[in-house]
């Protein structure tokens, strides 16, 4: 069963976020760094507004699909992950909120 990691960036009033850098530079860095550990795929969603039209709580959400929880843990323990996390100030002034889990089965 796959394992999902979510990285969300709060949509604070003072947020600065370079969408182009994130998609063209940061996420390819994530893929290069973590694919060998079992990163299957990633996608990014932007939420400028909530469903009622108000400002959304989170602006950007990256969804990373992993082979397993252990593959995510291995990637995070790798010294190369420091480069991934160190790149955050290059595209935003916000600190991400992270979640990890697996799909509920019926």
KEBALO-795517 format. One line per 5 residues: their letters; for each residue x, y, z of C-alpha. Coordinates in nm, 3 decimals. Layout:
BEGIN
A> X,Y,Z; ... .
END
This chain:
BEGIN
XXXXX> 0.000,0.000,0.000; 0.132,0.345,-0.086; 0.198,0.613,0.171; 0.118,0.982,0.124; 0.306,1.287,0.248 .
XXXXX> 0.145,1.631,0.225; 0.338,1.959,0.245; 0.119,2.269,0.283; 0.222,2.635,0.288; -0.001,2.865,0.498 .
XXXXX> -0.167,3.147,0.305; -0.058,3.419,0.549; -0.126,3.782,0.458; 0.248,3.841,0.407; 0.325,3.520,0.216 .
XXXXX> 0.572,3.534,-0.068; 0.571,3.227,-0.290; 0.750,3.182,-0.622; 0.531,2.928,-0.804; 0.766,2.902,-1.101 .
XXXXX> 1.073,2.827,-0.888; 0.876,2.574,-0.684; 0.757,2.378,-0.989; 1.066,2.413,-1.209; 1.345,2.390,-0.950 .
XXXXX> 1.236,2.276,-0.604; 1.010,1.986,-0.696; 1.261,1.841,-0.946; 1.518,1.862,-0.661; 1.275,1.670,-0.440 .
XXXXX> 1.233,1.406,-0.710; 1.609,1.372,-0.774; 1.683,1.347,-0.402; 1.408,1.108,-0.299; 1.314,0.892,-0.599 .
XXXXX> 1.584,0.640,-0.506; 1.415,0.594,-0.167; 1.072,0.513,-0.313; 0.911,0.843,-0.412; 0.659,0.736,-0.676 .
XXXXX> 0.507,1.065,-0.782; 0.427,1.421,-0.680; 0.175,1.688,-0.768; 0.116,2.046,-0.659; -0.217,2.222,-0.606 .
XXXXX> -0.267,2.596,-0.551; -0.557,2.718,-0.335; -0.579,3.100,-0.354; -0.941,3.088,-0.229; -1.159,2.871,-0.012 .
XXXXX> -1.481,2.728,-0.155; -1.679,3.025,-0.022; -1.446,3.269,-0.201; -1.261,3.381,0.112; -0.884,3.363,0.147 .
XXXXX> -0.781,2.999,0.185; -0.595,2.878,0.492; -0.324,2.717,0.276; -0.193,2.850,-0.054; 0.008,2.554,-0.187 .
XXXXX> -0.019,2.181,-0.124; 0.231,1.928,-0.253; 0.121,1.565,-0.247; 0.402,1.308,-0.254; 0.321,0.940,-0.307 .
XXXXX> 0.567,0.689,-0.160; 0.611,0.313,-0.188; 0.574,0.282,0.189; 0.606,0.466,0.518; 0.955,0.321,0.555 .
XXXXX> 1.061,0.469,0.220; 0.958,0.817,0.337; 1.142,0.767,0.667; 1.457,0.655,0.483; 1.446,0.961,0.257 .
XXXXX> 1.406,1.198,0.551; 1.704,1.041,0.731; 1.932,1.076,0.428; 2.187,1.362,0.455; 2.079,1.474,0.106 .
XXXXX> 1.745,1.583,0.251; 1.919,1.885,0.403; 1.944,2.030,0.051; 1.568,1.985,-0.003; 1.476,2.160,0.321 .
XXXXX> 1.750,2.420,0.279; 1.595,2.524,-0.052; 1.268,2.643,0.107; 1.383,3.007,0.159; 1.454,3.025,-0.216 .
XXXXX> 1.082,3.019,-0.297; 0.888,3.125,0.014; 0.897,3.304,0.346; 0.643,3.058,0.492; 0.716,2.750,0.700 .
XXXXX> 0.540,2.439,0.569; 0.298,2.222,0.761; 0.346,1.851,0.694; 0.119,1.548,0.718; 0.180,1.182,0.643 .
XXXXX> -0.051,0.886,0.628; -0.217,0.613,0.428; -0.554,0.575,0.264; -0.837,0.432,0.472; -0.963,0.101,0.341 .
X> -1.332,0.017,0.332 .
END
